[in-house]
Amino acid sequence: MLRGRAASRRAVGRGADDVTLRLGTRGSALALAQAGAVAQRLGAELVVIESEGDRIATPLAELGGAGVFAAALREALLAGEVDAVVHSYKDLPTAPLPGLSVAAVPKRADARDVLCASGGRELDALPAGARVGTGSPRRRAQLLRRRPDLEVVEVRGNVDTRLGRLADEDADRRLDAVVLAAAGLDRLGRLDAVTEWMSLTAWPTAPAQGALAVETRSGEEKKVAKLEHKPSRLAAEAERGVLARLEAGCAAPVGASAILEDGLLLLSARVYALDGSQHLTASHALYPEDAVRPAAELAERVAGELLAAGAAELAPLGGGRP
Ligand SMILES: NCc1[nH]cc(CCC(=O)O)c1CC(=O)O
């Protein structure tokens, strides 16, 4: 069921206490796809909420980055217009918002980035000086690290818009390739466009990429508890903990990758110079049962090592902070 924000609430059968949950989402095709799957599992009703980030065409970094997409959803949640909201976890600012809680992290999708290039090419096969689109300083640095000759072009807009740039009729706008999150393409059924999968070791992605955050008002977490997937939360929180400890925003050139393997939580993070010429990497692991706050403690070790090695001098970490 889909309806606009202003529509009135209506109980569906089953008596007054068992009202259908209202689940808020942004209206992009990607947001609808991922929230639709969550709504189905909860038997919830989707409520589409328009956000500033969807209406404005300014580069994200200039908009103040983190939080632009999340703000309208959070407002609607705090105002009681919906019972829960679904975010791409990587788009959620690291600072907690009083009164709200990430009540569930569902099982995470593939965290990798992918290249979508015309002619079926991989990155190494693109012609010298090829034009590759991304709006992310991390992806720009990673592209230039492998191919310093590339012209990295700032792109924004939804996944279809970005893929469309590969076949743009206007030659000045046409790109040879774009870098995207595999999770987004998968949710939209567009994995056919992928020409190269970037390994997480060589190309760590945005903290919590591929994960969703289902937010409720504090104290109402039970409403969505059945969605929770603990290993996904641990990994996503460890990665986000690095950003928080680095005091970095979503536009910082930072990649992080955590996995839970044989009970061990492993976290690796990398900070890039904007031109990709240098980077710093740190990795640590711990057994979650040995720690009081495993994700935060692991992130602290990794981020502490990066800062001690000069991460704050290497890269503009504060870019895109709210
Ligand atoms: N920054 C926008 C955004 N937020 C979440 C995804 C993809 C899905 C995900 O990572 O959960 C994307 C698109 C992209 O980076 O290609």
Ligand as a Chemical Component Dictionary entry (heavy atoms), coordinates in Angstrom:
data_LIG
# 
_chem_comp.id                   LIG 
_chem_comp.type                 NON-POLYMER 
_chem_comp.pdbx_formal_charge   0 
_chem_comp.three_letter_code    LIG 
# 
loop_
_chem_comp_atom.comp_id 
_chem_comp_atom.atom_id 
_chem_comp_atom.alt_atom_id 
_chem_comp_atom.type_symbol 
_chem_comp_atom.charge 
_chem_comp_atom.model_Cartn_x 
_chem_comp_atom.model_Cartn_y 
_chem_comp_atom.model_Cartn_z 
_chem_comp_atom.pdbx_ordinal 
LIG N1  N1  N 0 24.780 8.135 -1.708 1  
LIG C1  C1  C 0 23.521 7.700 -2.237 2  
LIG C2  C2  C 0 23.265 6.262 -1.935 3  
LIG N2  N2  N 0 22.863 5.888 -0.710 4  
LIG C3  C3  C 0 22.772 4.508 -0.684 5  
LIG C4  C4  C 0 23.116 4.035 -1.951 6  
LIG C5  C5  C 0 23.195 2.632 -2.370 7  
LIG C6  C6  C 0 22.610 1.611 -1.460 8  
LIG C7  C7  C 0 23.366 1.399 -0.174 9  
LIG O1  O1  O 0 24.575 1.624 -0.073 10 
LIG O2  O2  O 0 22.715 0.980 0.784  11 
LIG C8  C8  C 0 23.423 5.140 -2.749 12 
LIG C9  C9  C 0 23.809 5.119 -4.186 13 
LIG C10 C10 C 0 25.256 4.805 -4.453 14 
LIG O3  O3  O 0 26.132 5.143 -3.623 15 
LIG O4  O4  O 0 25.568 4.247 -5.505 16 
# 
loop_
_chem_comp_bond.comp_id 
_chem_comp_bond.atom_id_1 
_chem_comp_bond.atom_id_2 
_chem_comp_bond.value_order 
_chem_comp_bond.pdbx_ordinal 
LIG N1  C1  SING 1  
LIG C1  C2  SING 2  
LIG C2  N2  SING 3  
LIG C2  C8  DOUB 4  
LIG N2  C3  SING 5  
LIG C3  C4  DOUB 6  
LIG C4  C5  SING 7  
LIG C4  C8  SING 8  
LIG C5  C6  SING 9  
LIG C6  C7  SING 10 
LIG C7  O1  DOUB 11 
LIG C7  O2  SING 12 
LIG C8  C9  SING 13 
LIG C9  C10 SING 14 
LIG C10 O3  DOUB 15 
LIG C10 O4  SING 16 
# 
